[in-house]
Amino acid sequence: MPPKSDHLSPSSSSASMDHSSDSSSVDPFFHIVRILPYSFLRPPRLRLKLPSFSLPSPMTVFALILLTYFLVVSGIVYDVIVEPPGIGSTQDRVTGSVKPVVFMPGRVNGQYIIEGLSSGFMFVLGGIGIVLLDLALDKNRAKSVKDSFAAAGVSFVVISYVMSMLFIRIKIPAYLR
């Protein structure tokens, strides 16, 4: 048996492919349906514009990332899976009245919805404070604006830290005593 040739000319290979695809069916109805409607039907001329998408502004991206960060550190995944109550309650031993409780005491791995949202807000507040401190270092801003950014940034970071430590002390009473 003679060996097959490894190289065929492009025209001969494409011609053989086109010929095999045209006559692949022996059904005459297939050929009629394939040719007849397209002989007198024409596609309409549409003047459709392709939608153009522009990139979002940097502040939009920052806001979306900050919102995502807030939802993640607030424990939204935990809230969706476990479905804890929004706020808890405890009964006063002396009066017997029911008082609302925001933090689930003694349980590190559990939270009420309000507890998660308030903790997440404190983390976001601290992050915004760090961003404001970074903006206070810009040399192209006026001194009063830089001072305002620095004061707000320091106060946000301090408030966030103090409140987060308070939340931890409420959550775990024997912590940092």
C-alpha positions as CSV (number, residue, x, y, z in Angstrom):
1,M,0.0,0.0,0.0
2,P,1.5,3.4,-0.9
3,P,2.0,6.0,1.8
4,K,-0.4,8.9,2.0
5,S,0.8,12.3,1.2
6,D,1.2,14.5,4.3
7,H,0.7,17.8,2.6
8,L,-2.3,18.7,0.5
9,S,-2.7,21.9,-1.2
10,P,-5.2,24.2,0.6
11,S,-7.4,24.6,-2.4
12,S,-7.8,20.9,-2.9
13,S,-8.6,20.3,0.8
14,S,-11.2,23.1,1.0
15,A,-12.8,22.1,-2.2
16,S,-13.2,18.6,-1.0
17,M,-14.8,19.9,2.3
18,D,-17.2,22.2,0.5
19,H,-18.2,19.4,-1.9
20,S,-18.9,16.9,0.9
21,S,-21.0,19.4,2.9
22,D,-23.1,20.4,-0.1
23,S,-24.0,16.8,-1.1
24,S,-24.0,15.3,2.4
25,S,-27.7,14.6,2.2
26,V,-29.5,12.6,-0.4
27,D,-32.9,13.8,0.7
28,P,-34.5,16.1,-2.0
29,F,-36.8,17.7,0.6
30,F,-33.7,18.9,2.5
31,H,-32.4,20.7,-0.6
32,I,-35.7,22.3,-1.4
33,V,-36.1,23.6,2.1
34,R,-32.5,24.8,2.1
35,I,-32.8,26.8,-1.1
36,L,-36.4,27.7,-1.7
37,P,-37.2,30.1,1.2
38,Y,-34.0,32.0,0.8
39,S,-34.4,32.6,-2.9
40,F,-37.1,35.3,-2.3
41,L,-36.8,36.2,1.4
42,R,-34.5,39.0,2.3
43,P,-33.5,39.9,5.9
44,P,-34.6,43.4,6.9
45,R,-32.1,46.2,7.2
46,L,-32.0,47.0,10.9
47,R,-30.3,50.0,12.3
48,L,-29.5,48.6,15.7
49,K,-26.8,50.2,17.8
50,L,-24.7,48.0,19.9
51,P,-24.8,49.0,23.5
52,S,-21.7,50.7,24.7
53,F,-20.6,50.1,28.3
54,S,-18.3,52.5,30.0
55,L,-16.2,51.8,33.0
56,P,-17.7,52.9,36.3
57,S,-16.1,55.8,38.1
58,P,-13.5,55.1,40.8
59,M,-15.9,56.3,43.5
60,T,-18.6,53.9,42.3
61,V,-16.1,51.0,42.5
62,F,-15.0,52.1,46.0
63,A,-18.6,52.3,47.2
64,L,-19.4,48.8,45.9
65,I,-16.3,47.4,47.5
66,L,-17.1,49.2,50.8
67,L,-20.6,47.9,50.7
68,T,-19.4,44.4,50.0
69,Y,-16.9,44.7,52.9
70,F,-19.7,45.9,55.2
71,L,-21.9,42.9,54.3
72,V,-19.1,40.4,54.7
73,V,-17.8,41.6,58.1
74,S,-21.4,42.0,59.3
75,G,-21.9,38.3,58.9
76,I,-24.6,38.5,56.3
77,V,-23.8,34.9,55.2
78,Y,-24.2,33.7,58.7
79,D,-27.5,35.6,59.0
80,V,-28.8,34.0,55.8
81,I,-27.8,30.5,56.7
82,V,-28.7,30.4,60.4
83,E,-31.6,33.0,60.4
84,P,-31.0,34.4,63.9
85,P,-33.5,36.8,65.4
86,G,-32.9,40.5,64.8
87,I,-32.6,41.2,68.5
88,G,-32.8,39.1,71.6
89,S,-34.6,39.5,74.9
90,T,-34.0,38.6,78.5
91,Q,-36.2,38.6,81.5
92,D,-35.3,40.7,84.5
93,R,-35.1,38.5,87.6
94,V,-36.4,41.2,90.0
95,T,-39.2,42.8,88.1
96,G,-40.0,40.0,85.6
97,S,-40.1,42.5,82.7
98,V,-38.6,41.6,79.4
99,K,-35.7,43.7,78.2
100,P,-34.2,43.8,74.8
101,V,-30.6,42.5,74.3
102,V,-28.5,43.5,71.3
103,F,-25.5,41.2,71.9
104,M,-25.6,37.5,72.4
105,P,-23.5,37.2,75.6
106,G,-21.1,34.3,76.1
107,R,-21.4,33.0,72.5
108,V,-18.5,34.0,70.3
109,N,-19.8,31.9,67.4
110,G,-23.3,33.3,67.5
111,Q,-24.9,36.8,66.8
112,Y,-28.1,38.6,66.5
113,I,-28.6,40.5,63.2
114,I,-28.3,44.0,64.9
115,E,-25.1,42.9,66.6
116,G,-23.5,42.0,63.3
117,L,-24.6,45.1,61.6
118,S,-23.4,47.4,64.4
119,S,-20.0,45.6,64.5
120,G,-19.7,45.8,60.7
121,F,-20.5,49.5,60.8
122,M,-17.7,50.0,63.3
123,F,-15.2,48.2,61.1
124,V,-16.3,50.3,58.1
125,L,-16.1,53.4,60.2
126,G,-12.5,52.6,61.0
127,G,-11.7,51.9,57.4
128,I,-13.2,55.2,56.3
129,G,-11.1,56.8,59.0
130,I,-7.9,55.3,57.5
131,V,-9.0,56.5,54.0
132,L,-9.5,60.1,55.5
133,L,-6.0,59.9,57.1
134,D,-4.6,59.0,53.7
135,L,-6.5,61.9,52.0
136,A,-5.0,64.3,54.7
137,L,-1.5,63.5,53.4
138,D,-2.3,65.0,49.9
139,K,-0.1,67.9,49.2
140,N,-2.4,69.5,46.7
141,R,-5.2,70.2,49.2
142,A,-5.6,73.3,51.4
143,K,-4.3,73.1,54.9
144,S,-7.7,73.5,56.5
145,V,-9.1,70.7,54.4
146,K,-6.1,68.5,55.3
147,D,-6.6,69.3,59.0
148,S,-10.3,68.5,58.7
149,F,-9.6,65.1,57.1
150,A,-6.9,64.3,59.7
151,A,-9.2,65.2,62.6
152,A,-12.1,63.2,61.2
153,G,-9.9,60.3,60.3
154,V,-8.3,60.1,63.8
155,S,-11.7,60.4,65.5
156,F,-13.3,57.7,63.2
157,V,-10.4,55.3,64.0
158,V,-10.5,56.0,67.7
159,I,-14.3,55.7,67.9
160,S,-14.2,52.5,65.9
161,Y,-11.5,51.0,68.1
162,V,-13.2,52.0,71.4
163,M,-16.6,50.7,70.3
164,S,-15.2,47.4,69.0
165,M,-13.4,46.8,72.3
166,L,-16.7,47.7,74.1
167,F,-18.6,45.2,71.9
168,I,-16.0,42.5,72.7
169,R,-16.3,43.2,76.5
170,I,-20.1,43.0,76.3
171,K,-19.9,39.8,74.2
172,I,-17.2,38.1,76.4
173,P,-17.4,39.5,79.9
174,A,-14.1,38.0,81.1
175,Y,-12.2,39.4,78.1
176,L,-9.5,42.0,78.8
177,R,-10.2,42.4,82.5
